[in-house]
Amino acid sequence: MKASLPTRLLLIVQLIAAIRVIARLIASANGQRIVTVTPDTSLSPGSVTVIVPVLNEAKRLGPCLEGLIAQPGIVTSILVVDGGSRDGTQALVERFGARDSRIRLVDAAPVPDDWNGKTWGLQVGWEQLDPDTAWVLTVDADVRPRPALVASLLGHAATTGLEAFSVATPQRLSGGGEAIVHPALLATLVYRYGIPGSATTDVDAVQANGQCFLARVDALQRIGGFWSGRGAISEDVTIARSLVARGVAVGFFEPADGVELVDVEMYDGWRDAWRNWTRSLPMRDHHSGPRWWVRMLDMTLTMGLPIVVLLASVRRLRSGSPDRQLLIRLNIGLVAMRYGVAAGLRRAYRETPPTSWLAPLLDPAACVKLWLAALRRHHEWRGRLIVRATEHSVLPIGEAPPP
């Protein structure tokens, strides 16, 4: 039976994408991880300021602040920057401030219309830094720091010589539904960028997580603090890319096995994850060039299409042209690889309900959702409109931010 041209073309492009993804996974398989450094480390004291941008976080912020006040004296200031909360967040921060003088509430309201609200909070915190601060650690309200977190991050910085890196934070899932949605979305990152464990000086290869991001003040000064993320949908990635564009190597690392440094309760349920994470997960910004599109195509061809191809070919599993048979075998192999990735992703979670094995079935929808989000400029987050900046609406490299 003669093969059709579309079948042959799909076979070729899927095979090329599979080779690229497999090479990406192999190259990143044995990366570095963050190990524990005890809080009584000999690292110089008084060198870290933590910035926590918040907006209506009264239900989640308490455990975060409990973890931060457990950090040793190398953390001299904890700036909780509020963008206009109306749920009692300020009162909560003031109660913690009475327990630990390092905690200070900073009023950042109102947020300018042309700013991403989180980035505005980070920038306001940046402008409040003590002149003696050497490092800035950004932490989200849903992060649960352990006492050894900051000392271990500084130890990792000393070991690697890096000026900026973030943590692939272990996640806590809300239940069986999120255990399907969250791993499917997380896999889209692995297929596009590989496994955390290295630093890069390639803007296109940057991974970053603003939930727990450590950077030297000297490095951030090169890009005006957090200014470059003002119009970003995925502000942490845009800021990291801006650092790389100025010659700063940026890393992305997981904690080592058994190391308890931090975890995150990121979403309230599967609907929350599906609606809100997909807004930023495409990681498209003014830095995104042709290779960004290639990575998205790699993900679509090797993660989103295999189940669709196999379902469409269910009547031809033992018949059809040689090319059709090769296409079916290739996609069976891609599904098997996907389940291998799913097994590897289990270490990204504190607990993994059995429903996590259903995550690959959601892959086609996850890929479509990312494409739709990537092609949109206008997004909504907590009632605020966020418009993804174009190349012409962000601070050009080398130009100082306005006063």
LINFEN-V603311 format. One line per field, one symbol per residue. phi: phi as a letter, one per 40 degrees, with the letter a starting at -180 (. if undefined). burial: # if it has 9 or more other ideal C-beta (glycine too) atoms within 8 Angstrom, else .. A space follows every 50 residues. Layout:
phi = ???
burial = ???
This chain:
phi = .ccccdccccdccccccccccccccccbcbccbcbcbcccdcddcgbbbc bbcbafbdcbcdcccdcccccccccbabccbbchcbbgdcccccccccca cccbcbcbcccdccbcdccccccccdcbccdccbbbbcbccccbccdcdc ccccccccccgccaabbccdbbccicccccccccccccccccbgcdiabb bbdcccbabccabbacddccccbggbdcccbccbccccccccccccgccb babcccdgcbbaabbcbciccccccccccbccfcacccbdcccccccdcc cbbccdccccccbdcbcbahcdccccccccccccccccccccccccccbc bbddccccddccddcccccccccccccbbbbfgbcbbcccdcbbccdgcc ccc
burial = ..#...##.##.###.##.###.##..#..#.#####.#.#.#...#### ########.##..##.###.##.############...##.###.##... .#####.#..#...############.##...#.################ #######..#.##############.################..###### .....############.##.#########################.### ######..#.#######.##.###.############....#.####### ##########..#..#....#.######.######.###.##.###.##. .##.##..##.###.######.##....#.#....####....##..... ...
